[in-house]
Amino acid sequence: MQNRIKGCVLLFLLVSIALSVTSLGILVQNTYAQDQLSNNTESNVTISKDIVNSQTFDNLSNFFGTPMFFETSHNSIGSITISTTPLKTQDSYNATGVLREVGNVTEMATFVTTHLADGKSTSVGKGNFTTSDGDIATYAGQDVGNTYSNGVETYKGIQIFSSNPEGKLGFLDNVIGVYVYKYLPNGTTTGTIWEWK
């Protein structure tokens, strides 16, 4: 019964927060009004175990502080079309990155994306972070996407995390993450998550 109540509460929180994704996307897009999307070069990135700092996303850091996660590698592991009207795809990936207070973690996720007109999309999905010694934190996410004329795909969204409060990733339990992921035409990916406190 408690698991069912917890599931209902998590669903309610996800729906409530999902309603703000569009507004957040507009906020983030306005924040990036000066972003040099036509430039395929990315800023230098400095990564340490305690501090994750990305010069690329300084403006969003002004709102949310130092990022809690920065992706260091990204590998697509599958994509299938699940509907043609409208076009929906299911995409899975695995990645590695640096998580605040922990260091290196792996990520696995699957998102279902509804492709809209003019290069826009919406996605919902689930994923998890895993430490080298096996601690896991899961999340449910939702985002809005945009593909620009220069081929850069940008996804801006929200994640709600769940984890064992007693575990190494316990600090992620009930945390809300705000993320920006960019897929560049040259095949590289950048991903950053901030904690929405």
PyMOL CGO cylinders between C-alpha atoms (Angstrom):
from pymol import cmd
from pymol.cgo import CYLINDER

trace = [
    CYLINDER, 0.00, 0.00, 0.00, 2.83, 2.40, 0.86, 0.3, 1, 1, 1, 1, 1, 1,
    CYLINDER, 2.83, 2.40, 0.86, 4.49, 1.66, -2.48, 0.3, 1, 1, 1, 1, 1, 1,
    CYLINDER, 4.49, 1.66, -2.48, 1.22, 2.45, -4.26, 0.3, 1, 1, 1, 1, 1, 1,
    CYLINDER, 1.22, 2.45, -4.26, 0.85, 5.74, -2.35, 0.3, 1, 1, 1, 1, 1, 1,
    CYLINDER, 0.85, 5.74, -2.35, 4.47, 6.60, -3.06, 0.3, 1, 1, 1, 1, 1, 1,
    CYLINDER, 4.47, 6.60, -3.06, 3.88, 5.82, -6.74, 0.3, 1, 1, 1, 1, 1, 1,
    CYLINDER, 3.88, 5.82, -6.74, 0.80, 8.03, -6.83, 0.3, 1, 1, 1, 1, 1, 1,
    CYLINDER, 0.80, 8.03, -6.83, 2.64, 10.88, -5.13, 0.3, 1, 1, 1, 1, 1, 1,
    CYLINDER, 2.64, 10.88, -5.13, 5.56, 10.53, -7.56, 0.3, 1, 1, 1, 1, 1, 1,
    CYLINDER, 5.56, 10.53, -7.56, 3.15, 10.50, -10.51, 0.3, 1, 1, 1, 1, 1, 1,
    CYLINDER, 3.15, 10.50, -10.51, 1.38, 13.60, -9.17, 0.3, 1, 1, 1, 1, 1, 1,
    CYLINDER, 1.38, 13.60, -9.17, 4.72, 15.38, -8.72, 0.3, 1, 1, 1, 1, 1, 1,
    CYLINDER, 4.72, 15.38, -8.72, 5.85, 14.38, -12.21, 0.3, 1, 1, 1, 1, 1, 1,
    CYLINDER, 5.85, 14.38, -12.21, 2.63, 15.63, -13.81, 0.3, 1, 1, 1, 1, 1, 1,
    CYLINDER, 2.63, 15.63, -13.81, 2.75, 18.88, -11.83, 0.3, 1, 1, 1, 1, 1, 1,
    CYLINDER, 2.75, 18.88, -11.83, 6.35, 19.53, -12.73, 0.3, 1, 1, 1, 1, 1, 1,
    CYLINDER, 6.35, 19.53, -12.73, 5.83, 18.44, -16.33, 0.3, 1, 1, 1, 1, 1, 1,
    CYLINDER, 5.83, 18.44, -16.33, 3.31, 21.25, -16.72, 0.3, 1, 1, 1, 1, 1, 1,
    CYLINDER, 3.31, 21.25, -16.72, 6.11, 23.68, -16.00, 0.3, 1, 1, 1, 1, 1, 1,
    CYLINDER, 6.11, 23.68, -16.00, 8.50, 22.15, -18.57, 0.3, 1, 1, 1, 1, 1, 1,
    CYLINDER, 8.50, 22.15, -18.57, 7.25, 24.39, -21.38, 0.3, 1, 1, 1, 1, 1, 1,
    CYLINDER, 7.25, 24.39, -21.38, 7.65, 27.47, -19.21, 0.3, 1, 1, 1, 1, 1, 1,
    CYLINDER, 7.65, 27.47, -19.21, 11.09, 26.29, -18.16, 0.3, 1, 1, 1, 1, 1, 1,
    CYLINDER, 11.09, 26.29, -18.16, 12.00, 25.71, -21.80, 0.3, 1, 1, 1, 1, 1, 1,
    CYLINDER, 12.00, 25.71, -21.80, 11.05, 29.29, -22.59, 0.3, 1, 1, 1, 1, 1, 1,
    CYLINDER, 11.05, 29.29, -22.59, 13.06, 30.55, -19.59, 0.3, 1, 1, 1, 1, 1, 1,
    CYLINDER, 13.06, 30.55, -19.59, 16.09, 28.53, -20.64, 0.3, 1, 1, 1, 1, 1, 1,
    CYLINDER, 16.09, 28.53, -20.64, 15.73, 29.55, -24.27, 0.3, 1, 1, 1, 1, 1, 1,
    CYLINDER, 15.73, 29.55, -24.27, 15.58, 33.22, -23.27, 0.3, 1, 1, 1, 1, 1, 1,
    CYLINDER, 15.58, 33.22, -23.27, 18.61, 32.68, -21.07, 0.3, 1, 1, 1, 1, 1, 1,
    CYLINDER, 18.61, 32.68, -21.07, 20.42, 31.28, -24.10, 0.3, 1, 1, 1, 1, 1, 1,
    CYLINDER, 20.42, 31.28, -24.10, 19.33, 34.10, -26.41, 0.3, 1, 1, 1, 1, 1, 1,
    CYLINDER, 19.33, 34.10, -26.41, 22.98, 35.09, -26.64, 0.3, 1, 1, 1, 1, 1, 1,
    CYLINDER, 22.98, 35.09, -26.64, 24.15, 31.46, -27.00, 0.3, 1, 1, 1, 1, 1, 1,
    CYLINDER, 24.15, 31.46, -27.00, 26.31, 30.93, -30.08, 0.3, 1, 1, 1, 1, 1, 1,
    CYLINDER, 26.31, 30.93, -30.08, 24.38, 28.00, -31.55, 0.3, 1, 1, 1, 1, 1, 1,
    CYLINDER, 24.38, 28.00, -31.55, 25.84, 28.63, -34.98, 0.3, 1, 1, 1, 1, 1, 1,
    CYLINDER, 25.84, 28.63, -34.98, 29.28, 27.97, -33.53, 0.3, 1, 1, 1, 1, 1, 1,
    CYLINDER, 29.28, 27.97, -33.53, 30.07, 24.25, -33.23, 0.3, 1, 1, 1, 1, 1, 1,
    CYLINDER, 30.07, 24.25, -33.23, 32.92, 24.81, -30.79, 0.3, 1, 1, 1, 1, 1, 1,
    CYLINDER, 32.92, 24.81, -30.79, 32.19, 24.10, -27.16, 0.3, 1, 1, 1, 1, 1, 1,
    CYLINDER, 32.19, 24.10, -27.16, 33.87, 25.78, -24.21, 0.3, 1, 1, 1, 1, 1, 1,
    CYLINDER, 33.87, 25.78, -24.21, 36.61, 24.09, -22.25, 0.3, 1, 1, 1, 1, 1, 1,
    CYLINDER, 36.61, 24.09, -22.25, 35.31, 22.00, -19.40, 0.3, 1, 1, 1, 1, 1, 1,
    CYLINDER, 35.31, 22.00, -19.40, 36.95, 21.53, -16.03, 0.3, 1, 1, 1, 1, 1, 1,
    CYLINDER, 36.95, 21.53, -16.03, 35.86, 18.47, -14.04, 0.3, 1, 1, 1, 1, 1, 1,
    CYLINDER, 35.86, 18.47, -14.04, 36.78, 17.49, -10.50, 0.3, 1, 1, 1, 1, 1, 1,
    CYLINDER, 36.78, 17.49, -10.50, 35.19, 15.12, -7.99, 0.3, 1, 1, 1, 1, 1, 1,
    CYLINDER, 35.19, 15.12, -7.99, 33.72, 17.93, -5.89, 0.3, 1, 1, 1, 1, 1, 1,
    CYLINDER, 33.72, 17.93, -5.89, 33.03, 20.64, -8.46, 0.3, 1, 1, 1, 1, 1, 1,
    CYLINDER, 33.03, 20.64, -8.46, 31.54, 20.27, -11.91, 0.3, 1, 1, 1, 1, 1, 1,
    CYLINDER, 31.54, 20.27, -11.91, 31.94, 23.50, -13.88, 0.3, 1, 1, 1, 1, 1, 1,
    CYLINDER, 31.94, 23.50, -13.88, 30.90, 24.03, -17.49, 0.3, 1, 1, 1, 1, 1, 1,
    CYLINDER, 30.90, 24.03, -17.49, 31.65, 27.37, -19.10, 0.3, 1, 1, 1, 1, 1, 1,
    CYLINDER, 31.65, 27.37, -19.10, 29.09, 26.56, -21.80, 0.3, 1, 1, 1, 1, 1, 1,
    CYLINDER, 29.09, 26.56, -21.80, 26.17, 26.83, -19.38, 0.3, 1, 1, 1, 1, 1, 1,
    CYLINDER, 26.17, 26.83, -19.38, 27.26, 29.72, -17.14, 0.3, 1, 1, 1, 1, 1, 1,
    CYLINDER, 27.26, 29.72, -17.14, 23.97, 31.55, -17.60, 0.3, 1, 1, 1, 1, 1, 1,
    CYLINDER, 23.97, 31.55, -17.60, 21.90, 28.62, -16.30, 0.3, 1, 1, 1, 1, 1, 1,
    CYLINDER, 21.90, 28.62, -16.30, 24.37, 28.20, -13.44, 0.3, 1, 1, 1, 1, 1, 1,
    CYLINDER, 24.37, 28.20, -13.44, 23.48, 31.75, -12.42, 0.3, 1, 1, 1, 1, 1, 1,
    CYLINDER, 23.48, 31.75, -12.42, 19.95, 30.46, -11.74, 0.3, 1, 1, 1, 1, 1, 1,
    CYLINDER, 19.95, 30.46, -11.74, 20.70, 27.03, -10.23, 0.3, 1, 1, 1, 1, 1, 1,
    CYLINDER, 20.70, 27.03, -10.23, 24.31, 27.19, -9.06, 0.3, 1, 1, 1, 1, 1, 1,
    CYLINDER, 24.31, 27.19, -9.06, 27.07, 24.71, -9.82, 0.3, 1, 1, 1, 1, 1, 1,
    CYLINDER, 27.07, 24.71, -9.82, 25.85, 21.72, -11.88, 0.3, 1, 1, 1, 1, 1, 1,
    CYLINDER, 25.85, 21.72, -11.88, 25.39, 18.47, -10.00, 0.3, 1, 1, 1, 1, 1, 1,
    CYLINDER, 25.39, 18.47, -10.00, 26.23, 16.30, -13.05, 0.3, 1, 1, 1, 1, 1, 1,
    CYLINDER, 26.23, 16.30, -13.05, 28.25, 16.66, -16.22, 0.3, 1, 1, 1, 1, 1, 1,
    CYLINDER, 28.25, 16.66, -16.22, 28.27, 14.00, -18.92, 0.3, 1, 1, 1, 1, 1, 1,
    CYLINDER, 28.27, 14.00, -18.92, 31.70, 12.86, -20.14, 0.3, 1, 1, 1, 1, 1, 1,
    CYLINDER, 31.70, 12.86, -20.14, 30.70, 10.27, -22.78, 0.3, 1, 1, 1, 1, 1, 1,
    CYLINDER, 30.70, 10.27, -22.78, 27.48, 9.27, -24.54, 0.3, 1, 1, 1, 1, 1, 1,
    CYLINDER, 27.48, 9.27, -24.54, 26.62, 6.18, -26.58, 0.3, 1, 1, 1, 1, 1, 1,
    CYLINDER, 26.62, 6.18, -26.58, 23.32, 5.54, -28.38, 0.3, 1, 1, 1, 1, 1, 1,
    CYLINDER, 23.32, 5.54, -28.38, 22.37, 1.88, -27.96, 0.3, 1, 1, 1, 1, 1, 1,
    CYLINDER, 22.37, 1.88, -27.96, 19.14, 1.72, -29.97, 0.3, 1, 1, 1, 1, 1, 1,
    CYLINDER, 19.14, 1.72, -29.97, 16.33, 3.60, -31.65, 0.3, 1, 1, 1, 1, 1, 1,
    CYLINDER, 16.33, 3.60, -31.65, 13.01, 2.25, -32.92, 0.3, 1, 1, 1, 1, 1, 1,
    CYLINDER, 13.01, 2.25, -32.92, 9.97, 3.88, -34.48, 0.3, 1, 1, 1, 1, 1, 1,
    CYLINDER, 9.97, 3.88, -34.48, 6.87, 3.10, -32.42, 0.3, 1, 1, 1, 1, 1, 1,
    CYLINDER, 6.87, 3.10, -32.42, 4.40, 5.30, -34.31, 0.3, 1, 1, 1, 1, 1, 1,
    CYLINDER, 4.40, 5.30, -34.31, 4.31, 7.15, -37.62, 0.3, 1, 1, 1, 1, 1, 1,
    CYLINDER, 4.31, 7.15, -37.62, 1.31, 9.45, -37.04, 0.3, 1, 1, 1, 1, 1, 1,
    CYLINDER, 1.31, 9.45, -37.04, 2.58, 11.35, -35.18, 0.3, 1, 1, 1, 1, 1, 1,
    CYLINDER, 2.58, 11.35, -35.18, 6.17, 10.17, -35.49, 0.3, 1, 1, 1, 1, 1, 1,
    CYLINDER, 6.17, 10.17, -35.49, 7.31, 8.68, -32.18, 0.3, 1, 1, 1, 1, 1, 1,
    CYLINDER, 7.31, 8.68, -32.18, 10.66, 7.06, -31.53, 0.3, 1, 1, 1, 1, 1, 1,
    CYLINDER, 10.66, 7.06, -31.53, 12.02, 5.14, -28.56, 0.3, 1, 1, 1, 1, 1, 1,
    CYLINDER, 12.02, 5.14, -28.56, 15.69, 5.91, -28.00, 0.3, 1, 1, 1, 1, 1, 1,
    CYLINDER, 15.69, 5.91, -28.00, 18.04, 4.30, -25.48, 0.3, 1, 1, 1, 1, 1, 1,
    CYLINDER, 18.04, 4.30, -25.48, 21.54, 5.32, -24.48, 0.3, 1, 1, 1, 1, 1, 1,
    CYLINDER, 21.54, 5.32, -24.48, 24.25, 4.75, -21.93, 0.3, 1, 1, 1, 1, 1, 1,
    CYLINDER, 24.25, 4.75, -21.93, 26.64, 7.40, -20.73, 0.3, 1, 1, 1, 1, 1, 1,
    CYLINDER, 26.64, 7.40, -20.73, 29.29, 8.20, -18.17, 0.3, 1, 1, 1, 1, 1, 1,
    CYLINDER, 29.29, 8.20, -18.17, 29.71, 11.35, -16.17, 0.3, 1, 1, 1, 1, 1, 1,
    CYLINDER, 29.71, 11.35, -16.17, 30.78, 13.05, -12.98, 0.3, 1, 1, 1, 1, 1, 1,
    CYLINDER, 30.78, 13.05, -12.98, 28.22, 13.43, -10.19, 0.3, 1, 1, 1, 1, 1, 1,
    CYLINDER, 28.22, 13.43, -10.19, 28.62, 15.87, -7.31, 0.3, 1, 1, 1, 1, 1, 1,
    CYLINDER, 28.62, 15.87, -7.31, 29.74, 14.25, -4.03, 0.3, 1, 1, 1, 1, 1, 1,
    CYLINDER, 29.74, 14.25, -4.03, 30.33, 10.91, -5.78, 0.3, 1, 1, 1, 1, 1, 1,
    CYLINDER, 30.33, 10.91, -5.78, 32.58, 11.23, -8.82, 0.3, 1, 1, 1, 1, 1, 1,
    CYLINDER, 32.58, 11.23, -8.82, 32.27, 8.89, -11.79, 0.3, 1, 1, 1, 1, 1, 1,
    CYLINDER, 32.27, 8.89, -11.79, 28.88, 7.27, -12.48, 0.3, 1, 1, 1, 1, 1, 1,
    CYLINDER, 28.88, 7.27, -12.48, 27.25, 5.47, -15.39, 0.3, 1, 1, 1, 1, 1, 1,
    CYLINDER, 27.25, 5.47, -15.39, 23.82, 6.36, -16.76, 0.3, 1, 1, 1, 1, 1, 1,
    CYLINDER, 23.82, 6.36, -16.76, 21.31, 4.28, -18.71, 0.3, 1, 1, 1, 1, 1, 1,
    CYLINDER, 21.31, 4.28, -18.71, 18.06, 5.74, -20.06, 0.3, 1, 1, 1, 1, 1, 1,
    CYLINDER, 18.06, 5.74, -20.06, 15.22, 5.24, -22.52, 0.3, 1, 1, 1, 1, 1, 1,
    CYLINDER, 15.22, 5.24, -22.52, 13.08, 8.12, -23.78, 0.3, 1, 1, 1, 1, 1, 1,
    CYLINDER, 13.08, 8.12, -23.78, 10.03, 8.15, -26.06, 0.3, 1, 1, 1, 1, 1, 1,
    CYLINDER, 10.03, 8.15, -26.06, 10.09, 11.22, -28.29, 0.3, 1, 1, 1, 1, 1, 1,
    CYLINDER, 10.09, 11.22, -28.29, 7.14, 12.71, -30.16, 0.3, 1, 1, 1, 1, 1, 1,
    CYLINDER, 7.14, 12.71, -30.16, 8.47, 14.60, -33.18, 0.3, 1, 1, 1, 1, 1, 1,
    CYLINDER, 8.47, 14.60, -33.18, 6.55, 17.78, -33.98, 0.3, 1, 1, 1, 1, 1, 1,
    CYLINDER, 6.55, 17.78, -33.98, 6.74, 20.34, -36.79, 0.3, 1, 1, 1, 1, 1, 1,
    CYLINDER, 6.74, 20.34, -36.79, 9.69, 22.67, -37.36, 0.3, 1, 1, 1, 1, 1, 1,
    CYLINDER, 9.69, 22.67, -37.36, 12.27, 20.47, -35.61, 0.3, 1, 1, 1, 1, 1, 1,
    CYLINDER, 12.27, 20.47, -35.61, 10.50, 20.56, -32.24, 0.3, 1, 1, 1, 1, 1, 1,
    CYLINDER, 10.50, 20.56, -32.24, 9.78, 17.56, -30.02, 0.3, 1, 1, 1, 1, 1, 1,
    CYLINDER, 9.78, 17.56, -30.02, 8.66, 16.41, -26.59, 0.3, 1, 1, 1, 1, 1, 1,
    CYLINDER, 8.66, 16.41, -26.59, 10.09, 13.42, -24.74, 0.3, 1, 1, 1, 1, 1, 1,
    CYLINDER, 10.09, 13.42, -24.74, 9.31, 11.37, -21.64, 0.3, 1, 1, 1, 1, 1, 1,
    CYLINDER, 9.31, 11.37, -21.64, 11.55, 8.69, -20.22, 0.3, 1, 1, 1, 1, 1, 1,
    CYLINDER, 11.55, 8.69, -20.22, 13.20, 6.87, -17.37, 0.3, 1, 1, 1, 1, 1, 1,
    CYLINDER, 13.20, 6.87, -17.37, 16.79, 6.22, -16.46, 0.3, 1, 1, 1, 1, 1, 1,
    CYLINDER, 16.79, 6.22, -16.46, 19.27, 5.56, -13.68, 0.3, 1, 1, 1, 1, 1, 1,
    CYLINDER, 19.27, 5.56, -13.68, 22.66, 6.50, -12.35, 0.3, 1, 1, 1, 1, 1, 1,
    CYLINDER, 22.66, 6.50, -12.35, 24.89, 3.74, -11.00, 0.3, 1, 1, 1, 1, 1, 1,
    CYLINDER, 24.89, 3.74, -11.00, 28.08, 4.07, -8.97, 0.3, 1, 1, 1, 1, 1, 1,
    CYLINDER, 28.08, 4.07, -8.97, 31.09, 1.81, -9.47, 0.3, 1, 1, 1, 1, 1, 1,
    CYLINDER, 31.09, 1.81, -9.47, 30.09, -0.17, -6.36, 0.3, 1, 1, 1, 1, 1, 1,
    CYLINDER, 30.09, -0.17, -6.36, 26.48, -0.71, -7.48, 0.3, 1, 1, 1, 1, 1, 1,
    CYLINDER, 26.48, -0.71, -7.48, 24.40, 1.99, -5.77, 0.3, 1, 1, 1, 1, 1, 1,
    CYLINDER, 24.40, 1.99, -5.77, 21.52, 3.10, -8.01, 0.3, 1, 1, 1, 1, 1, 1,
    CYLINDER, 21.52, 3.10, -8.01, 19.36, 6.21, -8.27, 0.3, 1, 1, 1, 1, 1, 1,
    CYLINDER, 19.36, 6.21, -8.27, 16.47, 6.18, -10.76, 0.3, 1, 1, 1, 1, 1, 1,
    CYLINDER, 16.47, 6.18, -10.76, 14.70, 9.10, -12.40, 0.3, 1, 1, 1, 1, 1, 1,
    CYLINDER, 14.70, 9.10, -12.40, 11.68, 9.97, -14.51, 0.3, 1, 1, 1, 1, 1, 1,
    CYLINDER, 11.68, 9.97, -14.51, 12.23, 12.77, -17.00, 0.3, 1, 1, 1, 1, 1, 1,
    CYLINDER, 12.23, 12.77, -17.00, 10.42, 14.99, -19.46, 0.3, 1, 1, 1, 1, 1, 1,
    CYLINDER, 10.42, 14.99, -19.46, 11.79, 17.54, -21.89, 0.3, 1, 1, 1, 1, 1, 1,
    CYLINDER, 11.79, 17.54, -21.89, 11.20, 19.74, -24.90, 0.3, 1, 1, 1, 1, 1, 1,
    CYLINDER, 11.20, 19.74, -24.90, 13.56, 19.54, -27.85, 0.3, 1, 1, 1, 1, 1, 1,
    CYLINDER, 13.56, 19.54, -27.85, 14.55, 21.75, -30.74, 0.3, 1, 1, 1, 1, 1, 1,
    CYLINDER, 14.55, 21.75, -30.74, 16.68, 21.02, -33.79, 0.3, 1, 1, 1, 1, 1, 1,
    CYLINDER, 16.68, 21.02, -33.79, 18.30, 24.17, -35.15, 0.3, 1, 1, 1, 1, 1, 1,
    CYLINDER, 18.30, 24.17, -35.15, 19.17, 24.93, -38.77, 0.3, 1, 1, 1, 1, 1, 1,
    CYLINDER, 19.17, 24.93, -38.77, 22.85, 24.19, -38.06, 0.3, 1, 1, 1, 1, 1, 1,
    CYLINDER, 22.85, 24.19, -38.06, 21.94, 20.62, -37.01, 0.3, 1, 1, 1, 1, 1, 1,
    CYLINDER, 21.94, 20.62, -37.01, 22.36, 21.09, -33.25, 0.3, 1, 1, 1, 1, 1, 1,
    CYLINDER, 22.36, 21.09, -33.25, 19.68, 19.24, -31.26, 0.3, 1, 1, 1, 1, 1, 1,
    CYLINDER, 19.68, 19.24, -31.26, 18.98, 20.71, -27.82, 0.3, 1, 1, 1, 1, 1, 1,
    CYLINDER, 18.98, 20.71, -27.82, 16.82, 19.08, -25.11, 0.3, 1, 1, 1, 1, 1, 1,
    CYLINDER, 16.82, 19.08, -25.11, 15.79, 21.03, -22.01, 0.3, 1, 1, 1, 1, 1, 1,
    CYLINDER, 15.79, 21.03, -22.01, 13.89, 19.29, -19.26, 0.3, 1, 1, 1, 1, 1, 1,
    CYLINDER, 13.89, 19.29, -19.26, 13.26, 18.12, -15.74, 0.3, 1, 1, 1, 1, 1, 1,
    CYLINDER, 13.26, 18.12, -15.74, 14.05, 14.89, -13.88, 0.3, 1, 1, 1, 1, 1, 1,
    CYLINDER, 14.05, 14.89, -13.88, 12.66, 13.61, -10.57, 0.3, 1, 1, 1, 1, 1, 1,
    CYLINDER, 12.66, 13.61, -10.57, 15.10, 11.29, -8.80, 0.3, 1, 1, 1, 1, 1, 1,
    CYLINDER, 15.10, 11.29, -8.80, 14.43, 8.43, -6.41, 0.3, 1, 1, 1, 1, 1, 1,
    CYLINDER, 14.43, 8.43, -6.41, 17.03, 6.51, -4.43, 0.3, 1, 1, 1, 1, 1, 1,
    CYLINDER, 17.03, 6.51, -4.43, 17.65, 4.63, -1.20, 0.3, 1, 1, 1, 1, 1, 1,
    CYLINDER, 17.65, 4.63, -1.20, 18.09, 7.44, 1.35, 0.3, 1, 1, 1, 1, 1, 1,
    CYLINDER, 18.09, 7.44, 1.35, 20.68, 5.32, 3.16, 0.3, 1, 1, 1, 1, 1, 1,
    CYLINDER, 20.68, 5.32, 3.16, 22.80, 4.61, 0.09, 0.3, 1, 1, 1, 1, 1, 1,
    CYLINDER, 22.80, 4.61, 0.09, 25.71, 6.41, -1.51, 0.3, 1, 1, 1, 1, 1, 1,
    CYLINDER, 25.71, 6.41, -1.51, 23.24, 8.19, -3.82, 0.3, 1, 1, 1, 1, 1, 1,
    CYLINDER, 23.24, 8.19, -3.82, 20.77, 8.90, -1.00, 0.3, 1, 1, 1, 1, 1, 1,
    CYLINDER, 20.77, 8.90, -1.00, 21.20, 12.65, -1.47, 0.3, 1, 1, 1, 1, 1, 1,
    CYLINDER, 21.20, 12.65, -1.47, 19.36, 12.28, -4.82, 0.3, 1, 1, 1, 1, 1, 1,
    CYLINDER, 19.36, 12.28, -4.82, 16.14, 10.96, -3.25, 0.3, 1, 1, 1, 1, 1, 1,
    CYLINDER, 16.14, 10.96, -3.25, 13.26, 13.32, -4.23, 0.3, 1, 1, 1, 1, 1, 1,
    CYLINDER, 13.26, 13.32, -4.23, 15.67, 15.72, -5.93, 0.3, 1, 1, 1, 1, 1, 1,
    CYLINDER, 15.67, 15.72, -5.93, 14.49, 17.65, -8.98, 0.3, 1, 1, 1, 1, 1, 1,
    CYLINDER, 14.49, 17.65, -8.98, 17.07, 18.03, -11.73, 0.3, 1, 1, 1, 1, 1, 1,
    CYLINDER, 17.07, 18.03, -11.73, 16.99, 20.58, -14.56, 0.3, 1, 1, 1, 1, 1, 1,
    CYLINDER, 16.99, 20.58, -14.56, 18.98, 19.52, -17.60, 0.3, 1, 1, 1, 1, 1, 1,
    CYLINDER, 18.98, 19.52, -17.60, 20.28, 20.69, -20.96, 0.3, 1, 1, 1, 1, 1, 1,
    CYLINDER, 20.28, 20.69, -20.96, 21.61, 18.13, -23.45, 0.3, 1, 1, 1, 1, 1, 1,
    CYLINDER, 21.61, 18.13, -23.45, 23.07, 19.06, -26.84, 0.3, 1, 1, 1, 1, 1, 1,
    CYLINDER, 23.07, 19.06, -26.84, 23.70, 16.68, -29.73, 0.3, 1, 1, 1, 1, 1, 1,
    CYLINDER, 23.70, 16.68, -29.73, 26.13, 18.22, -32.21, 0.3, 1, 1, 1, 1, 1, 1,
    CYLINDER, 26.13, 18.22, -32.21, 26.33, 17.37, -35.93, 0.3, 1, 1, 1, 1, 1, 1,
    CYLINDER, 26.33, 17.37, -35.93, 29.87, 15.99, -35.47, 0.3, 1, 1, 1, 1, 1, 1,
    CYLINDER, 29.87, 15.99, -35.47, 28.46, 13.25, -33.21, 0.3, 1, 1, 1, 1, 1, 1,
    CYLINDER, 28.46, 13.25, -33.21, 29.54, 14.67, -29.85, 0.3, 1, 1, 1, 1, 1, 1,
    CYLINDER, 29.54, 14.67, -29.85, 27.12, 15.25, -27.00, 0.3, 1, 1, 1, 1, 1, 1,
    CYLINDER, 27.12, 15.25, -27.00, 27.15, 17.56, -24.00, 0.3, 1, 1, 1, 1, 1, 1,
    CYLINDER, 27.15, 17.56, -24.00, 24.89, 17.09, -21.01, 0.3, 1, 1, 1, 1, 1, 1,
    CYLINDER, 24.89, 17.09, -21.01, 24.57, 19.02, -17.77, 0.3, 1, 1, 1, 1, 1, 1,
    CYLINDER, 24.57, 19.02, -17.77, 22.14, 18.66, -14.85, 0.3, 1, 1, 1, 1, 1, 1,
    CYLINDER, 22.14, 18.66, -14.85, 21.52, 21.24, -12.13, 0.3, 1, 1, 1, 1, 1, 1,
    CYLINDER, 21.52, 21.24, -12.13, 19.62, 20.67, -8.89, 0.3, 1, 1, 1, 1, 1, 1,
    CYLINDER, 19.62, 20.67, -8.89, 16.45, 22.73, -8.64, 0.3, 1, 1, 1, 1, 1, 1,
    CYLINDER, 16.45, 22.73, -8.64, 16.48, 23.59, -4.94, 0.3, 1, 1, 1, 1, 1, 1,
]
cmd.load_cgo(trace, "trace")
